Amino acid sequence: MKTNTELLADHTWLKIGGPAEITTPQSKEELVKILDCCYQSNRDYRILGNGSNLLVNDDGVDELVIKTTEACMEFKVDGTQVDVGASMMVPQFINKCISNGLGGYEYLYSVPGTVGGAIFMNAGRGESHNMTISDYLISVEVFADGEHCVLTKEDLQFNHRYSTFQDHNDWVILSATFDLPEQSQEKGNRLIKERMEKIRRRERSKPNAGSVFKSGSRLPLHKIPPGGLSIGNAEFVSGNRICHDGNATFTNIVRLITLAKLLNRLVPPFENPEIEWEIWN
Ligand SMILES: Cc1cc2nc3c(=O)[nH]c(=O)nc-3n(C[C@H](O)[C@H](O)[C@H](O)COP(=O)(O)OP(=O)(O)OC[C@H]3O[C@@H](n4cnc5c(N)ncnc54)[C@H](O)[C@@H]3O)c2cc1C
């Protein structure tokens, strides 16, 4: 197994994170071999997708980091059923579905993560829309507890930004099977365009990791003091999004979130917001 010591800041959308030993398998076979090896030798590991939902400590992590973005890229269509590798980026997956006359996930076109990361997070549109990637999911090919197996949707639990995988951090999603509605390419392309138009005004150029809190528990704008809410070089650019200038630290961001949570608890309607990000500490 080839590994490199690298800064996780170079692998996360927030551009924060200290050193770790990273390996990037180039095929599903290589990924499974590494996972098997770790399992046999009791070596702890963490799975890194595209790093778009991760806040990582400046001290880095001790576990082996397995970056999955290159490993599982297959895409197979049989009627309305699609098998897709967990490493494929969500927009690429959606484009391929559209080219095959299938649709349903265009609202996820703005998600800059992998299919595996999206299933782990049960990525979706705001809570009130009640639409998530698990909607058309049939089954998931996984490496779980030393076994390479398939779990059906019924074997798993999905909730708002929650999947069973969050309780089993050593389980690894290798691919997924979906049964998608048929849809014209024209409609698919229009829906993508509408989605991207909707988010056009959002700040995406500065380091960020999308929504900080799960929807329904965002920081209402009336709770943000005049002049904004910021610590160090990190600030809330909206009620639910933190951006920074590239120089913020893990501690800056954690303190900013703590402050926002405190405001949420002290100012009506008195909420206790739940963080959406995965935190590697
Ligand atoms: C600009 C921006 C917009 C966003 N918009 C949305 C949105 O509209 N809706 C939404 O739900 N989210 C959104 N997100 C959050 C994020 O993109 C999603 O949660 C995405 O699905 C994370 O995928 P990833 O590959 O980047 O995962 P990572 O951030 O790399 O990892 C997240 C977690 O998933 C685990 N994981 C990743 N891959 C696997 C795998 N193959 N097997 C097992 N575990 C795995 C990791 O261990 C980690 O715990 C946004 C983020 C950004 C930066």
The ligand as an SDF file (V2000), in Angstrom:
LIG
                    3D

 53 58  0  0  0  0  0  0  0  0999 V2000
  -20.7830   24.2980   -1.3750 C   0  0  0  0  0  0  0  0  0  0  0  0
  -21.4160   23.0940   -0.7110 C   0  0  0  0  0  0  0  0  0  0  0  0
  -22.7540   22.8020   -0.9470 C   0  0  0  0  0  0  0  0  0  0  0  0
  -23.3640   21.7040   -0.3170 C   0  0  0  0  0  0  0  0  0  0  0  0
  -24.6860   21.4610   -0.5490 N   0  0  0  0  0  0  0  0  0  0  0  0
  -25.2870   20.4220    0.0680 C   0  0  0  0  0  0  0  0  0  0  0  0
  -26.6860   20.1520   -0.1620 C   0  0  0  0  0  0  0  0  0  0  0  0
  -27.3710   20.8440   -0.9180 O   0  0  0  0  0  0  0  0  0  0  0  0
  -27.2370   19.0870    0.4870 N   0  0  0  0  0  0  0  0  0  0  0  0
  -26.5010   18.2940    1.3260 C   0  0  0  0  0  0  0  0  0  0  0  0
  -27.0620   17.3420    1.8730 O   0  0  0  0  0  0  0  0  0  0  0  0
  -25.1980   18.5180    1.5370 N   0  0  0  0  0  0  0  0  0  0  0  0
  -24.5690   19.5530    0.9360 C   0  0  0  0  0  0  0  0  0  0  0  0
  -23.2340   19.7890    1.1640 N   0  0  0  0  0  0  0  0  0  0  0  0
  -22.4760   18.9160    2.0820 C   0  0  0  0  0  0  0  0  0  0  0  0
  -21.6740   17.7920    1.3680 C   0  0  0  0  0  0  0  0  0  0  0  0
  -21.3540   18.1560    0.0480 O   0  0  0  0  0  0  0  0  0  0  0  0
  -22.4390   16.4710    1.3460 C   0  0  0  0  0  0  0  0  0  0  0  0
  -22.6920   16.0230    2.6620 O   0  0  0  0  0  0  0  0  0  0  0  0
  -21.6440   15.3800    0.5780 C   0  0  0  0  0  0  0  0  0  0  0  0
  -22.5110   14.3130    0.3840 O   0  0  0  0  0  0  0  0  0  0  0  0
  -20.3880   14.8960    1.2850 C   0  0  0  0  0  0  0  0  0  0  0  0
  -19.6660   14.0360    0.3810 O   0  0  0  0  0  0  0  0  0  0  0  0
  -18.0780   13.9420    0.4000 P   0  0  0  0  0  0  0  0  0  0  0  0
  -17.6570   12.9120   -0.5930 O   0  0  0  0  0  0  0  0  0  0  0  0
  -17.4730   15.2730    0.2460 O   0  0  0  0  0  0  0  0  0  0  0  0
  -17.8330   13.3820    1.8700 O   0  0  0  0  0  0  0  0  0  0  0  0
  -16.6900   13.8040    2.8900 P   0  0  0  0  0  0  0  0  0  0  0  0
  -16.8840   15.2090    3.3130 O   0  0  0  0  0  0  0  0  0  0  0  0
  -15.3610   13.4140    2.3630 O   0  0  0  0  0  0  0  0  0  0  0  0
  -17.0500   12.8480    4.1000 O   0  0  0  0  0  0  0  0  0  0  0  0
  -18.2160   13.0620    4.8820 C   0  0  0  0  0  0  0  0  0  0  0  0
  -18.4390   11.8010    5.7410 C   0  0  0  0  0  0  0  0  0  0  0  0
  -18.7900   10.7200    4.8690 O   0  0  0  0  0  0  0  0  0  0  0  0
  -17.9460    9.5990    5.1050 C   0  0  0  0  0  0  0  0  0  0  0  0
  -17.7670    8.9340    3.8020 N   0  0  0  0  0  0  0  0  0  0  0  0
  -17.4100    9.5070    2.6220 C   0  0  0  0  0  0  0  0  0  0  0  0
  -17.3620    8.5840    1.6430 N   0  0  0  0  0  0  0  0  0  0  0  0
  -17.6820    7.3900    2.2210 C   0  0  0  0  0  0  0  0  0  0  0  0
  -17.7850    6.0380    1.7440 C   0  0  0  0  0  0  0  0  0  0  0  0
  -17.5660    5.7030    0.4610 N   0  0  0  0  0  0  0  0  0  0  0  0
  -18.1160    5.0710    2.6480 N   0  0  0  0  0  0  0  0  0  0  0  0
  -18.3500    5.3710    3.9500 C   0  0  0  0  0  0  0  0  0  0  0  0
  -18.2480    6.6160    4.4530 N   0  0  0  0  0  0  0  0  0  0  0  0
  -17.9270    7.6060    3.6060 C   0  0  0  0  0  0  0  0  0  0  0  0
  -16.6480   10.1930    5.6390 C   0  0  0  0  0  0  0  0  0  0  0  0
  -15.9290    9.2570    6.4270 O   0  0  0  0  0  0  0  0  0  0  0  0
  -17.1670   11.3560    6.4810 C   0  0  0  0  0  0  0  0  0  0  0  0
  -17.5280   10.9110    7.7720 O   0  0  0  0  0  0  0  0  0  0  0  0
  -22.6080   20.8830    0.5570 C   0  0  0  0  0  0  0  0  0  0  0  0
  -21.2440   21.1660    0.7740 C   0  0  0  0  0  0  0  0  0  0  0  0
  -20.6600   22.2660    0.1620 C   0  0  0  0  0  0  0  0  0  0  0  0
  -19.1970   22.5490    0.4110 C   0  0  0  0  0  0  0  0  0  0  0  0
  1  2  1  0
  2  3  1  0
  2 52  2  0
  3  4  2  0
  4  5  1  0
  4 50  1  0
  5  6  2  0
  6  7  1  0
  6 13  1  0
  7  8  2  0
  7  9  1  0
  9 10  1  0
 10 11  2  0
 10 12  1  0
 12 13  2  0
 13 14  1  0
 14 15  1  0
 14 50  1  0
 15 16  1  0
 16 17  1  0
 16 18  1  0
 18 19  1  0
 18 20  1  0
 20 21  1  0
 20 22  1  0
 22 23  1  0
 23 24  1  0
 24 25  2  0
 24 26  1  0
 24 27  1  0
 27 28  1  0
 28 29  2  0
 28 30  1  0
 28 31  1  0
 31 32  1  0
 32 33  1  0
 33 34  1  0
 33 48  1  0
 34 35  1  0
 35 36  1  0
 35 46  1  0
 36 37  1  0
 36 45  1  0
 37 38  2  0
 38 39  1  0
 39 40  1  0
 39 45  2  0
 40 41  1  0
 40 42  2  0
 42 43  1  0
 43 44  2  0
 44 45  1  0
 46 47  1  0
 46 48  1  0
 48 49  1  0
 50 51  2  0
 51 52  1  0
 52 53  1  0
M  END
$$$$
